[in-house]
Amino acid sequence: MAFEKEPGGYEKTVLSDLQGAWQNLRDEVVAEAGFPNWERVLFHIDEAMSWESVRNLQTMHNCLVLVRNLLGKDDVPDVLNDYLQGVNELMDDALRALKTGDIS
């Protein structure tokens, strides 16, 4: 029986950057835990990072809208806005890349 050989190199795409941005946002939400609804934010971030969402960027985008709405409240630490902006920008890039066929 033959074993599959692991690829020697990986092509970096906008998806890997997007995954990193989500992880950075998640880490900062955990660091700032205690603001209202932080657990719900964490839940939706985890949903966005799930395998199902990675395989369907529209599902991930829907999670992003929920996270954006929850973090748009006045009582949320300002530091989260920078991380959220990073996810927003990379989500836009990923959706554009999917539309143009740069990723599948």
C-alpha positions as CSV (number, residue, x, y, z in Angstrom):
1,M,0.0,0.0,0.0
2,A,1.4,3.4,-1.0
3,F,1.2,6.4,1.3
4,E,0.4,9.9,0.1
5,K,3.4,12.1,0.0
6,E,3.2,15.4,1.9
7,P,3.6,18.4,-0.5
8,G,7.0,20.0,-0.2
9,G,5.8,23.6,-0.4
10,Y,2.6,25.5,0.1
11,E,1.2,28.4,-1.8
12,K,0.3,31.2,0.5
13,T,-3.1,32.7,-0.4
14,V,-5.4,35.4,1.0
15,L,-7.1,32.6,3.0
16,S,-4.0,32.0,5.2
17,D,-3.8,35.8,5.9
18,L,-7.6,35.8,6.6
19,Q,-7.2,32.9,9.0
20,G,-4.4,34.7,10.8
21,A,-6.5,37.9,11.1
22,W,-9.4,35.9,12.6
23,Q,-7.0,34.3,15.1
24,N,-5.5,37.7,16.1
25,L,-9.0,39.1,16.6
26,R,-9.9,36.0,18.7
27,D,-6.8,36.3,20.8
28,E,-7.6,40.0,21.5
29,V,-11.2,39.3,22.4
30,V,-10.0,36.7,25.0
31,A,-7.4,39.2,26.3
32,E,-10.1,41.8,26.7
33,A,-12.8,39.4,28.1
34,G,-15.4,40.9,30.3
35,F,-17.1,43.4,28.1
36,P,-20.8,42.7,27.4
37,N,-21.4,39.8,25.0
38,W,-17.8,38.9,24.7
39,E,-18.7,35.2,24.8
40,R,-21.1,35.6,21.9
41,V,-18.4,37.4,19.9
42,L,-16.0,34.5,20.6
43,F,-18.7,32.0,19.5
44,H,-19.2,33.7,16.2
45,I,-15.4,34.1,15.6
46,D,-15.1,30.3,16.2
47,E,-17.9,29.7,13.8
48,A,-16.2,31.9,11.2
49,M,-13.0,29.9,11.7
50,S,-14.7,26.5,11.4
51,W,-14.0,24.1,8.5
52,E,-17.6,24.7,7.2
53,S,-17.0,28.4,7.0
54,V,-13.6,28.1,5.4
55,R,-15.1,25.9,2.7
56,N,-17.9,28.5,2.2
57,L,-16.8,32.1,2.4
58,Q,-20.3,33.4,2.3
59,T,-20.9,31.6,5.6
60,M,-17.8,33.2,7.0
61,H,-18.9,36.6,5.8
62,N,-22.3,36.1,7.6
63,C,-20.3,35.4,10.8
64,L,-18.3,38.5,10.2
65,V,-21.4,40.6,10.0
66,L,-22.6,39.3,13.4
67,V,-19.2,39.9,14.9
68,R,-19.1,43.4,13.5
69,N,-22.5,44.2,14.9
70,L,-21.6,42.9,18.4
71,L,-18.3,44.8,18.4
72,G,-20.0,48.0,17.2
73,K,-21.3,48.7,20.7
74,D,-20.0,51.6,22.8
75,D,-18.9,49.4,25.7
76,V,-16.5,47.4,23.6
77,P,-12.7,48.0,24.0
78,D,-11.4,50.2,21.2
79,V,-8.4,48.0,20.6
80,L,-10.7,45.4,19.0
81,N,-11.5,47.8,16.2
82,D,-8.0,47.5,14.6
83,Y,-8.2,43.7,14.6
84,L,-11.8,43.8,13.2
85,Q,-10.7,46.1,10.5
86,G,-7.9,43.7,9.5
87,V,-10.5,40.9,9.2
88,N,-12.8,43.1,7.2
89,E,-10.2,44.0,4.7
90,L,-8.9,40.5,4.2
91,M,-12.5,39.2,3.9
92,D,-13.1,41.6,1.1
93,D,-9.8,40.5,-0.6
94,A,-10.8,36.8,-0.2
95,L,-14.3,37.4,-1.7
96,R,-12.7,39.3,-4.6
97,A,-10.2,36.5,-5.1
98,L,-12.9,33.9,-5.1
99,K,-14.9,35.9,-7.7
100,T,-11.9,36.2,-10.0
101,G,-10.9,32.6,-9.6
102,D,-7.7,33.2,-7.8
103,I,-8.8,30.9,-5.1
104,S,-11.4,28.1,-5.2
